[in-house]
Amino acid sequence: MHLDRVVDPELLAVLTAVLDDVCLAAGIEPHSPEREEVASLILHFYGSGYRTTDELKAALDRAMRELPPDEFA
């Protein structure tokens, strides 16, 4: 995914923490295609106005519940 702006270190830490927490809870392995999909969703939701850890995790939870059962671990 192409980003058209620089992400500051604090924001990057928040986005990474959300990614790590969600993947750990869902049993998604590091360096997997599923993790990349979750990262893309996080960036999408951030770009859509979700800013806090709780907002991002809630949006991801809703999105992951709507996916077919075999889509994520």
C-alpha positions in Angstrom: 0.0 0.0 0.0 1.3 3.4 -0.9 1.2 6.2 1.7 1.2 9.7 0.4 2.4 11.3 3.7 5.0 10.7 6.4 3.8 8.9 9.6 5.2 10.2 12.8 6.8 7.8 15.2 4.1 8.1 17.8 1.4 7.2 15.3 3.5 4.4 13.9 3.8 3.0 17.5 0.0 3.1 17.9 -0.7 1.5 14.5 1.9 -1.2 15.2 0.5 -1.9 18.7 -3.0 -2.3 17.2 -1.6 -4.7 14.5 0.3 -6.8 17.1 -2.6 -7.0 19.5 -5.2 -7.9 16.9 -3.0 -10.5 15.2 -2.0 -12.1 18.5 -5.7 -12.3 19.6 -6.6 -13.8 16.2 -3.7 -16.3 16.1 -2.3 -14.6 13.0 1.4 -15.4 12.4 4.0 -12.8 11.8 5.0 -12.4 8.1 1.8 -14.0 6.9 -0.5 -12.7 4.2 -3.3 -12.4 6.8 -1.1 -10.0 8.9 -0.6 -7.9 5.8 -4.4 -7.8 5.2 -4.9 -6.7 8.8 -2.3 -4.0 8.4 -4.1 -2.8 5.2 -7.4 -2.6 7.1 -5.7 -0.6 9.9 -4.4 1.9 7.4 -7.8 2.0 5.7 -9.6 2.7 9.0 -7.1 5.2 10.1 -7.5 7.0 6.7 -11.3 6.9 7.3 -11.0 8.8 10.6 -10.5 6.1 13.2 -7.8 7.5 15.4 -7.6 5.8 18.8 -6.5 2.3 19.6 -10.0 1.5 20.8 -11.6 2.9 17.6 -9.2 1.0 15.4 -9.6 -2.3 17.3 -13.4 -2.0 17.3 -13.5 -1.3 13.5 -11.2 -4.3 12.9 -13.3 -6.5 15.1 -16.4 -5.6 13.1 -14.6 -6.2 9.8 -13.1 -9.5 10.8 -16.5 -10.8 12.1 -18.0 -10.0 8.6 -15.3 -12.1 6.8 -15.8 -15.8 5.9 -14.6 -18.1 8.7 -11.5 -19.3 6.8 -10.3 -15.8 5.8 -8.4 -15.2 9.0 -6.7 -17.7 11.3 
